Amino acid sequence: MTRHYCTYFDRHYLIKGLALIDSLQRHSGEGFKLFVVCADELTRLLLTKLAIPQVITVPLHQLERGDSALLATKQTRSLVEYYWTLTPTVILRILEQHPNIDVLTYLDADLFFFSSPQPLFEELGRHSILIHEHRFSPSQAHLAPHNGRFNVGLLSFRRDTQGLQALRWWRERCLEWCFARYEQGKMGDQLYLEDWPTRFEGVTVLQHPGGGVGPWNHDQYDIRASIDGHTLVENAALVFYHFHSLKLASPDLVIPVSHPHYRLTIPGLAHCFIPYLEALTRAHIHLTQVIPDARWGLEPSLEVPLQLSFMARRSLAARLTSRTGAYQRVALNNEWDVYCSEQVIDRTKSLSVLLAAYKGPPLPRAATL
């Protein structure tokens, strides 16, 4: 059975989009198709050149053609606001244009799968719509009023009366108002989902703890590796993680979350972020085989406020020593270190545990550089 997904991104999210595709290939095999709405022509050309078998490119202008209501919003909104406005239209138009698709699942480009998405579809069952909650941790509960119960990172819609009705209603609301601010119970495209379980029939809310993990909730979970190396969340397989606000200076240097209020844990960094960073590195290498000097998705310059932690490959340690005296360096594995600010809530305890268990070459005597 072929699963159908859709997403959209431009050149600045291309590396993340390629990592998402890589994760689907690893955990869904060849049994899926991903429609990528290319928000600029360079993205479409590069994806065409890469010729990924499961990817179907859709030029943004093809989606916009003849849609005067959508195009009218382009003049009044920022780029990110216009992208948010696009979300329901992308899903609706693909369903309309491909009558063979029964269920279409939308994915944000900064999602990454760690295991099979099959549990998501089992929960969808014969329902019309699947949505998932933020599940804010206690430390992030203050975000709930202005961000809502539900996250738009992943949604599934069945081609039936209820699924299409919800999409058309959502599209109309986003055309009316979709801005990057909270206003009268609205925020972007997201707070419109707040009453869906009662507004529409056939809505199911994901219960699997491994779906929808992200920086707004990961600090409340027991995250660890299973004996066979799979990432677990509360003893369940991690299905997908939403890498919101991650910033790359290079494939070897990254801010895992660029909002200081998000808390980090050593297990989360080791078992969620490192696999994603390795996938981003593979994506960057893949892209540079087409365009050797490609730097899309990498920050042109990256200043790291002291409130933020960052991760770097061990090979950069000597070069970073003179600049990182305010940070505590913790080895995550033999390849990656995290330079801890107050964001990392278990940095002291984890350092002693890691040092006790460490079997690699000798580490520097001082933990603080």
C-alpha positions in Angstrom: 0.0 0.0 0.0 1.4 3.4 -1.0 1.2 6.2 1.6 0.9 9.7 0.4 2.4 12.8 2.0 2.9 16.4 1.1 5.0 19.3 2.3 6.4 22.6 1.0 9.7 24.4 1.4 12.1 26.8 -0.3 15.9 26.6 -0.8 16.5 27.6 2.8 14.7 24.5 4.1 16.0 22.2 1.4 18.5 20.5 3.6 15.8 19.8 6.2 13.5 18.7 3.5 16.1 16.2 2.2 16.6 14.9 5.8 12.8 14.4 6.1 12.8 12.4 2.8 15.8 10.3 4.0 13.9 9.5 7.2 10.8 8.4 5.3 12.9 6.2 3.0 14.6 4.6 6.0 11.3 3.8 7.8 8.7 3.5 5.0 10.9 1.9 2.4 9.7 2.7 -1.1 6.1 2.5 -0.3 5.3 6.2 -0.2 5.0 9.2 -2.4 5.8 12.7 -1.2 4.4 15.8 -3.0 6.8 18.7 -2.5 5.4 22.1 -3.3 8.5 24.0 -4.3 8.3 27.6 -3.0 11.0 28.8 -5.4 12.2 27.6 -8.8 15.7 26.7 -7.6 14.2 24.1 -5.2 12.3 22.5 -8.0 15.3 22.4 -10.3 17.5 20.9 -7.6 14.9 18.2 -6.6 14.5 17.4 -10.3 18.2 17.0 -10.6 18.4 14.8 -7.5 15.7 12.6 -9.0 14.5 11.0 -5.8 12.1 8.3 -6.8 9.4 8.9 -4.2 9.3 12.7 -4.7 6.8 14.5 -6.9 7.6 18.2 -7.3 4.8 20.8 -7.6 5.8 24.3 -8.6 4.2 26.9 -6.3 3.1 29.0 -9.3 1.1 25.9 -10.5 -0.7 25.9 -7.2 -1.3 29.6 -7.3 -2.5 29.8 -10.9 -6.1 31.1 -11.1 -6.4 31.3 -7.3 -7.0 35.0 -6.9 -8.1 34.7 -3.3 -4.8 33.1 -2.4 -2.7 35.5 -4.5 -4.4 38.5 -2.9 -2.9 37.5 0.5 0.6 37.4 -0.8 0.7 41.2 -1.0 -0.3 41.7 2.7 1.7 39.1 4.5 5.3 38.3 5.3 6.9 35.4 3.6 6.4 33.1 6.6 2.8 34.3 7.0 2.2 33.5 3.4 3.7 30.0 3.8 1.4 29.4 6.8 -1.6 30.6 4.6 -0.6 28.0 2.0 -0.9 25.0 4.3 -4.6 24.0 3.9 -4.5 25.0 0.2 -1.6 22.7 -0.5 -3.4 19.7 1.1 -6.7 20.5 -0.5 -5.4 21.0 -4.1 -3.3 17.8 -4.1 -6.3 15.8 -3.0 -8.5 17.5 -5.6 -5.9 16.9 -8.4 -5.1 13.3 -7.5 -8.4 11.3 -7.1 -6.5 8.1 -6.5 -5.3 9.4 -3.0 -7.5 8.2 -0.2 -5.5 9.7 2.7 -3.0 12.6 2.4 -0.7 13.4 5.3 0.8 16.9 5.6 4.4 17.2 7.1 6.3 20.2 8.1 9.7 20.2 6.4 11.5 20.2 9.8 10.0 16.9 10.9 12.1 13.7 11.0 11.0 10.1 11.4 12.8 7.8 13.8 10.6 4.7 13.2 7.7 3.6 11.1 4.8 6.0 10.8 2.4 3.0 10.8 1.1 3.7 14.3 -0.2 7.0 13.1 -2.3 5.4 10.4 -3.5 2.7 12.8 -4.9 5.5 15.0 -6.4 7.2 12.0 -8.2 4.0 11.2 -11.4 4.9 9.3 -11.5 8.4 10.8 -11.4 11.4 8.5 -8.8 13.5 10.2 -5.8 12.9 12.4 -4.3 15.8 14.5 -1.9 15.8 17.3 -1.4 17.9 20.5 1.5 20.0 21.6 1.5 18.2 25.0 3.4 21.1 26.5 5.7 20.2 29.4 5.2 22.0 32.7 8.1 24.3 31.9 6.5 25.3 28.6 2.9 25.5 29.8 3.0 29.3 29.4 3.0 28.8 25.6 -0.4 27.1 25.5 -2.7 30.1 25.6 -1.2 31.7 22.5 -0.2 28.5 20.6 -3.1 26.3 21.3 -3.7 22.6 22.0 -2.8 21.3 18.6 0.3 21.5 16.4 0.2 21.8 12.6 3.4 19.8 12.0 1.6 16.7 10.9 -2.0 16.2 9.9 -3.8 13.5 7.9 -7.0 14.0 5.9 -9.1 11.4 4.2 -10.8 12.2 0.9 -14.4 12.1 2.3 -17.0 14.6 3.2 -15.6 15.4 6.6 -12.0 15.6 5.5 -12.7 17.9 2.6 -15.1 20.0 4.6 -12.5 20.7 7.3 -9.9 21.6 4.7 -12.1 24.0 2.9 -13.2 25.7 6.1 -9.5 25.9 7.3 -8.5 27.4 3.9 -11.2 30.1 4.1 -10.1 31.1 7.7 -6.4 31.3 6.6 -7.3 33.4 3.6 -9.2 35.8 6.0 -6.4 36.0 8.6 -3.1 34.3 9.0 -0.4 36.4 10.7 2.6 35.7 13.0 1.0 37.2 16.1 -1.7 36.3 18.6 -4.9 38.2 18.0 -8.5 37.5 19.4 -8.0 33.7 19.6 -6.0 33.4 16.4 -2.3 32.7 15.8 -1.1 31.9 12.2 -2.8 28.8 10.8 -2.6 26.9 14.1 -5.3 28.0 16.5 -8.0 27.4 13.9 -7.6 23.7 14.9 -8.6 24.3 18.5 -12.2 23.2 18.3 -11.9 20.6 15.5 -12.8 17.6 17.7 -16.3 19.2 18.2 -16.6 21.3 15.0 -16.1 18.4 12.6 -17.0 14.7 12.6 -14.4 12.0 12.2 -11.5 13.8 14.0 -9.2 11.7 16.1 -6.4 13.0 18.3 -3.1 11.1 18.2 -2.4 9.2 21.5 0.9 7.6 20.7 3.6 9.2 22.9 6.2 8.9 20.2 4.3 11.2 17.8 4.7 15.0 18.1 7.8 15.2 20.3 9.4 18.6 20.1 11.2 21.3 22.1 8.0 22.3 23.8 7.6 18.9 25.4 10.7 16.8 25.3 12.0 17.8 28.7 9.2 15.9 30.4 10.0 12.6 28.8 12.3 9.7 29.6 14.2 9.5 26.3 16.7 6.7 25.8 18.0 4.1 23.4 16.7 0.6 23.3 19.0 -2.4 23.3 18.8 -2.5 19.5 19.6 1.2 19.2 16.1 2.6 18.5 15.1 5.9 20.3 12.4 5.4 22.9 10.1 7.9 24.5 8.4 6.7 27.7 9.2 3.1 26.5 7.4 3.7 23.2 9.2 4.1 19.9 9.8 7.7 18.9 7.9 8.0 15.6 8.7 11.6 14.7 10.3 14.7 16.2 9.6 18.3 15.2 13.0 20.1 15.0 11.5 23.6 15.4 13.9 26.6 15.6 17.1 24.5 15.0 19.8 26.7 13.3 22.9 25.5 11.4 26.1 27.4 11.1 27.6 24.4 9.3 27.0 20.6 9.3 29.4 20.6 12.3 28.0 23.4 14.4 24.4 23.9 15.4 22.1 25.7 17.8 19.6 22.9 18.6 16.8 25.3 19.7 17.1 29.0 19.2 14.6 30.1 21.8 16.1 30.3 25.3 12.9 29.3 27.1 13.1 25.8 25.6 14.9 23.4 27.9 17.3 20.7 26.8 18.4 17.3 28.2 21.4 15.3 27.5 19.4 12.2 26.5 17.3 14.3 24.2 20.3 15.7 22.5 22.1 12.4 22.2 19.2 10.3 21.0 17.1 12.8 19.0 19.3 15.6 17.8 22.5 13.6 16.9 20.6 11.3 14.4 19.0 14.4 12.9 22.3 16.2 12.5 23.9 13.2 10.8 20.9 13.2 8.4 21.4 16.9 7.7 25.1 16.2 7.0 24.2 13.5 4.5 21.7 15.9 2.9 24.3 18.7 2.7 26.8 16.3 1.0 24.0 15.1 -1.4 23.3 18.7 -2.3 26.9 19.7 -2.8 27.3 16.9 -5.3 24.9 18.9 -7.5 26.1 22.4 -6.5 29.6 22.2 -4.8 29.3 25.6 -3.0 25.7 25.2 -1.8 25.1 26.8 1.6 21.3 27.1 1.6 19.9 26.2 5.1 23.2 27.3 6.7 23.2 30.6 8.6 25.5 33.2 7.0 26.7 34.2 10.4 25.7 32.7 13.8 26.0 34.6 17.1 25.3 32.4 20.1 23.9 34.3 23.1 25.0 32.9 26.4 21.5 31.8 27.2 21.6 29.3 24.3 23.5 26.0 24.2 25.1 24.7 21.0 26.4 21.4 19.6 29.7 20.9 17.7 31.6 18.0 16.4 34.6 16.9 18.6 36.9 17.9 15.7 36.1 21.6 16.4 37.0 21.4 20.1 40.5 22.9 19.9 39.3 25.8 17.7 36.4 26.6 20.1 38.4 26.4 23.3 39.2 30.2 23.5 35.6 31.2 22.8 33.6 28.9 25.1 34.9 29.6 28.6 31.3 30.3 29.8 30.0 26.9 28.8 30.2 23.5 30.2 31.2 21.0 27.6 29.6 17.5 27.7 30.5 14.6 25.4 27.3 13.2 23.9 29.1 10.4 22.0 32.5 9.9 20.4 31.7 12.5 17.7 29.5 15.2 19.2 29.8 17.6 22.2 27.2 20.0 23.6 28.3 23.3 25.1 25.8 23.8 27.9 24.2 27.0 29.0 21.4 27.0 31.6 19.1 25.5 29.0 20.5 22.1 29.6 18.8 21.1 32.8 20.7 17.9 33.6 24.2 19.0 32.5 26.0 18.4 35.8 24.4 15.0 36.6 24.7 13.8 33.1 28.4 14.8 32.9 29.3 12.6 35.9 27.2 9.7 34.5 28.7 10.0 31.1 32.3 10.2 32.4 31.7 7.1 34.6 30.5 5.1 31.6 32.8 6.6 28.9 35.1 4.0 27.2 36.6 6.2 24.5 39.9 8.1 24.5 40.7 10.4 27.5 38.6 13.5 27.7 40.0 16.9 28.6 40.5 17.3 32.4 38.3 20.4 32.6 34.7 20.1 31.8 34.4 23.9 31.5 36.3 25.3 28.5 
